[in-house]
Amino acid sequence: MFESSLSLTEAYKKRYDEVVRSDNERTGIYYHSDKKYWIIYDYHSCSQLLNSQYVTKKRMIIPLSMFDGEKKVVERFISLINQSLIFRDESNSDVVRVIHQNFKNIPRDELIKRTLSLLNRKKYLDEHDLISLNNMLAARLVGLEPSNQLAAHAHNVGMLFDGRVEGKEHFVEIVHSFLTIFDACRNLVAGDAPCSDINVSDRAIAYIAAHQTTMQLIVAALWAISHFSLKVSAENARDVVIEASRLYSPVLSVGRVMSQDLIFRGQSLKMGDRVMFYTGLANFDPEVFNEPFRFIPGRKNKPLSFGTGMHMCIGMGISLNVASSFIADPSVRSSIRNVSITGLAEGVSALGASRFSMGMNSHELDES
């Protein structure tokens, strides 16, 4: 028998309830005395402050004295990652041009067809199949050759950003994983003109960030199609994917630091205070989204799943494009029968499917 399927909607609702429960006044902003940072989870506050001069990106600060023999390696990692796109306020980067130019040359339809061809042999798809598709896309976006070894390193570093670091030894492993990817990107862009550490770090971060995101969007959209018996066409596929990104955002929160004092909604935020913006949970703000836990494609307001304004994720359009193309494919539209999610990857800042199966071509998942 297949394992019983989990509900994505219930998983996200549970996380939302956990955050809201501590907000006694239900104002969308409160100070978490145990974690020592502000929590903001309503839509308009997240949009307003993330696009203001009042917050700056939170730098990674790690006591080097913890690491003994690995101190120099960790110090190099912190220096490189703190100057990368994910931690600096200035958002211009050559990597934006690189990934969008490379995307034009990726045979997207061919990659999708290759993944779907596995149905002829297996009669279902699982996480390994979509991870392979996602990893190939991530590599080609930054110009690397697809590599299972580099993909494993990217997944390891991703656990740092998801809030899933398992102790000091695991952190050191993450450091080495990042530096392995950094060196691969350094070799890639080496030429007559030296490439700065900033540009190499940006490319390494883009490669890491591209892992899992598109896969999570595809899985969430297909789960919703199956669970809610949705009708999908080439015309509405993008609306379905955008609604999946709203209700099942892979990224739940982003951290920032107050750059100056501010009185906001009756609260006194001081320069240097840490703030956790729950952008993924702001997608459930009932003041913005009517019946927020219902799957309703074509909503007027846009979700904050990929950030907002000048800090919008540079790969948002690419991820939406690939996921929309996948679910709009005639083979998927005509043959999907059941999507079963049997495992979740849960971190402080992330949530998504980790194990799943998609029964197609009349191959039902609940068969014994």
C-alpha positions in Angstrom: 0.0 0.0 0.0 1.1 3.6 -0.7 1.6 5.8 2.3 -1.3 8.1 3.2 -1.2 11.5 1.5 -0.5 14.6 3.4 -2.5 17.8 2.8 -0.4 20.8 1.7 -3.2 23.2 2.7 -3.3 21.8 6.3 0.5 22.0 6.6 0.6 25.7 5.6 -2.5 26.5 7.7 -0.8 24.9 10.7 2.3 27.0 10.3 0.2 30.2 9.9 -1.8 29.4 13.0 1.5 28.9 15.0 2.7 32.3 14.0 -0.6 34.1 14.5 -1.2 32.5 17.9 1.4 34.6 19.6 0.0 37.9 18.3 -2.5 38.6 21.0 -3.7 41.8 19.5 -3.9 40.4 15.9 -2.1 43.5 14.5 0.2 41.5 12.2 3.3 42.6 14.1 4.7 41.6 17.4 8.0 41.0 19.3 9.0 37.4 20.0 10.6 37.6 23.4 12.3 34.2 23.2 13.7 34.6 19.7 14.6 38.2 20.2 13.2 39.5 16.9 10.1 41.2 15.5 7.6 39.1 13.5 5.6 40.8 10.7 3.1 38.6 8.8 0.4 40.8 7.3 0.5 41.7 3.6 0.6 45.4 3.6 3.3 45.7 6.4 5.5 43.2 4.6 5.1 45.1 1.3 5.6 48.5 2.8 8.7 47.9 5.0 10.5 45.5 2.6 10.5 48.3 0.0 11.5 51.0 2.5 14.8 52.5 3.6 14.0 51.4 7.2 15.3 47.9 6.8 18.6 46.4 5.5 19.5 42.9 4.7 20.7 40.8 7.6 24.3 39.8 7.4 25.6 36.5 8.5 27.5 36.8 11.8 29.2 33.7 13.2 31.7 33.5 16.1 34.8 32.2 14.4 36.2 31.0 17.8 33.7 28.1 17.5 35.6 26.4 14.6 39.2 25.9 15.6 41.0 24.3 12.6 38.2 25.3 10.2 38.3 29.0 11.2 39.9 30.3 8.0 37.6 28.4 5.8 34.5 29.6 7.6 35.8 33.1 7.6 36.2 33.0 3.8 32.7 31.6 3.4 31.2 34.3 5.5 33.1 37.0 3.6 31.9 35.6 0.2 28.3 35.0 1.1 27.8 38.3 2.9 28.8 40.2 -0.3 26.5 38.1 -2.5 23.2 39.2 -3.9 21.2 37.4 -1.2 22.8 39.5 1.6 23.5 42.9 0.1 21.0 45.7 -0.4 22.2 46.7 -3.8 20.3 44.4 -6.2 22.0 45.0 -9.5 24.0 42.0 -10.6 25.5 40.6 -13.8 24.0 37.3 -12.9 20.5 38.6 -13.8 21.6 39.1 -17.4 23.4 35.7 -17.4 20.5 33.6 -16.2 17.9 35.3 -18.5 20.2 35.0 -21.5 20.9 31.3 -20.7 17.2 30.7 -20.2 16.5 31.7 -23.8 18.8 28.9 -25.0 17.5 26.1 -22.8 15.3 23.6 -24.7 12.6 23.7 -22.0 10.0 21.7 -23.9 12.6 19.0 -24.6 13.5 18.8 -20.9 9.9 18.5 -19.9 9.2 15.8 -22.6 12.2 13.9 -21.4 10.9 13.9 -17.8 7.4 12.9 -18.9 8.8 10.0 -21.0 9.6 8.3 -17.8 5.8 7.6 -17.5 6.1 5.1 -20.2 8.4 3.0 -18.0 7.4 3.7 -14.5 3.7 4.8 -14.9 4.3 7.5 -12.2 6.7 10.3 -11.4 8.3 11.0 -8.0 10.6 13.5 -6.3 13.7 12.0 -7.9 12.3 12.7 -11.4 11.4 16.3 -10.8 14.5 17.0 -8.8 16.5 15.8 -11.8 14.6 18.2 -14.0 15.0 21.1 -11.6 18.8 20.5 -11.1 19.4 20.4 -14.8 17.6 23.7 -15.2 19.5 25.3 -12.4 22.9 24.2 -13.9 22.1 25.5 -17.3 20.8 28.8 -16.0 24.2 29.7 -14.7 26.2 28.0 -17.4 27.3 24.9 -15.5 27.2 21.4 -16.7 24.5 19.3 -14.9 26.2 17.4 -12.0 24.7 15.2 -9.3 27.6 16.1 -7.1 27.1 19.9 -7.4 23.4 19.4 -7.0 23.9 17.6 -3.7 26.1 20.5 -2.6 23.5 23.0 -3.6 20.8 21.1 -1.6 23.1 21.1 1.4 23.7 24.9 1.3 19.9 25.4 0.8 19.4 23.8 4.2 21.2 26.8 5.7 18.7 29.3 4.1 15.7 27.0 5.0 16.7 27.1 8.7 17.6 23.4 8.8 21.2 23.4 10.0 21.9 20.4 12.2 24.7 21.6 14.4 28.2 22.9 14.0 29.6 20.0 12.0 26.7 20.3 9.5 27.4 24.0 9.2 31.1 23.3 8.3 29.8 20.8 5.7 27.6 23.6 4.3 30.7 25.9 4.2 32.6 23.4 2.1 29.6 22.8 -0.1 29.3 26.5 -0.9 33.0 26.8 -1.6 32.9 23.8 -4.0 30.1 25.5 -5.9 31.9 28.9 -5.8 35.1 27.3 -7.3 33.0 25.7 -10.0 31.5 29.0 -10.9 34.9 30.7 -10.7 36.3 28.2 -13.3 33.2 28.8 -15.5 33.6 32.5 -15.8 37.5 32.5 -15.9 38.8 34.3 -18.9 41.0 37.2 -20.0 39.3 39.6 -17.7 39.3 38.6 -14.0 35.9 38.1 -12.5 35.2 39.6 -9.1 34.4 37.5 -6.0 31.0 39.3 -5.9 30.0 38.2 -9.4 31.1 34.6 -8.7 29.3 34.6 -5.4 26.1 35.9 -7.2 26.3 33.1 -9.7 26.8 30.5 -7.0 23.9 31.8 -5.0 21.7 31.8 -8.2 22.6 28.2 -8.8 21.7 27.2 -5.2 18.5 29.2 -5.1 17.3 27.7 -8.4 17.3 24.2 -6.8 13.9 22.9 -5.5 11.9 26.1 -6.3 10.5 25.1 -9.7 10.0 21.5 -8.5 8.0 22.7 -5.5 5.8 24.9 -7.7 5.1 22.0 -10.1 4.3 19.6 -7.3 2.1 22.1 -5.5 0.2 23.0 -8.7 -0.3 19.3 -9.6 -1.4 18.4 -6.1 -4.0 21.2 -6.2 -5.2 20.1 -9.6 -5.6 16.6 -8.4 -7.0 17.4 -4.9 -9.4 20.1 -6.1 -10.3 18.5 -9.4 -9.3 21.6 -11.4 -9.6 21.9 -15.1 -6.3 23.1 -16.6 -5.7 24.5 -20.1 -2.8 26.3 -21.8 -4.8 29.5 -21.1 -5.1 29.2 -17.3 -2.0 27.2 -16.5 -0.1 30.3 -15.3 -3.0 31.4 -13.1 -3.0 28.0 -11.5 0.8 28.1 -10.9 0.6 31.6 -9.4 -2.2 30.5 -7.0 -0.1 27.5 -6.1 2.8 29.8 -5.3 0.5 31.9 -3.1 -1.1 29.1 -1.1 2.1 26.9 -1.0 5.0 29.3 -1.0 8.3 27.3 -0.6 9.9 30.3 1.2 8.0 31.4 4.3 10.1 34.2 5.6 13.1 36.6 5.0 15.2 38.2 7.7 16.0 41.9 7.8 17.6 44.4 10.3 16.2 47.8 11.1 18.5 50.5 9.7 16.9 53.3 11.8 14.4 53.9 14.5 10.7 53.7 13.5 7.3 53.9 15.1 5.2 51.5 13.1 1.6 50.5 13.9 2.1 51.7 17.4 5.3 49.6 17.9 8.7 51.1 18.6 11.3 49.4 16.3 14.9 50.4 17.1 17.9 50.6 14.8 19.6 47.2 14.9 16.5 45.2 15.8 16.0 42.0 13.8 12.8 41.5 11.9 11.4 38.3 10.4 9.0 39.1 7.5 6.7 36.1 7.0 6.0 36.9 3.3 4.8 33.3 2.6 2.2 33.7 5.4 1.2 37.2 4.3 -0.3 35.4 1.4 -3.1 34.3 3.9 -4.0 37.9 4.9 -7.8 37.9 4.8 -7.8 41.6 4.3 -6.1 41.0 0.9 -7.2 37.5 -0.1 -10.8 36.5 0.3 -11.1 33.0 1.7 -7.3 32.8 1.8 -7.1 29.0 2.3 -9.2 28.3 -0.8 -7.5 27.6 -4.1 -8.8 30.3 -6.4 -6.8 30.9 -9.6 -6.9 34.3 -11.2 -6.9 36.4 -8.0 -6.4 40.1 -8.5 -3.7 40.7 -5.8 -0.3 39.1 -6.4 1.3 36.9 -3.7 4.6 37.8 -1.9 6.0 34.3 -2.4 8.9 35.7 -4.6 9.4 38.9 -2.6 8.2 42.3 -3.5 9.3 45.4 -5.4 13.0 46.0 -5.9 13.8 42.8 -3.9 11.7 40.5 -6.1 13.4 37.2 -6.8 15.4 37.4 -10.0 14.3 33.9 -11.0 10.6 34.4 -10.5 9.6 34.7 -14.2 11.7 31.6 -15.1 10.2 29.5 -12.4 6.7 30.4 -13.2 7.3 29.9 -16.9 8.7 26.4 -16.5 6.1 25.3 -14.0 3.3 26.6 -16.2 4.7 24.9 -19.3 4.9 21.6 -17.3 1.4 21.5 -16.1 0.0 22.8 -19.4 1.7 20.0 -21.3 -1.1 17.9 -23.0 0.4 14.7 -21.6 0.0 16.0 -18.0 -3.4 17.5 -18.6 -4.9 14.4 -20.0 -3.3 11.7 -17.8 -2.8 12.9 -14.3 -4.8 10.7 -11.9 -3.5 11.2 -8.4 -0.8 13.2 -6.6 0.2 11.9 -3.2 2.6 13.8 -0.9 4.1 11.5 1.7 6.9 13.7 3.2 7.4 17.4 4.0 10.7 19.4 4.3 10.0 21.8 7.2 12.5 24.5 8.2 12.2 27.7 10.1 12.0 29.7 6.8 10.7 27.1 4.3 8.1 24.4 3.8 7.4 22.1 0.9 7.0 18.5 -0.4 10.0 16.2 0.1 8.5 12.9 -1.0 5.7 12.5 -3.4 4.3 10.3 -6.3 2.1 11.2 -9.2 0.1 8.4 -10.7 -0.6 8.8 -14.4 -1.9 6.9 -17.3 -4.6 5.3 -15.2 -2.0 4.1 -12.7 -3.7 4.9 -9.4 -1.6 5.5 -6.3 -3.9 3.9 -3.9 -3.7 0.4 -5.4 -2.3 -2.3 -3.2 
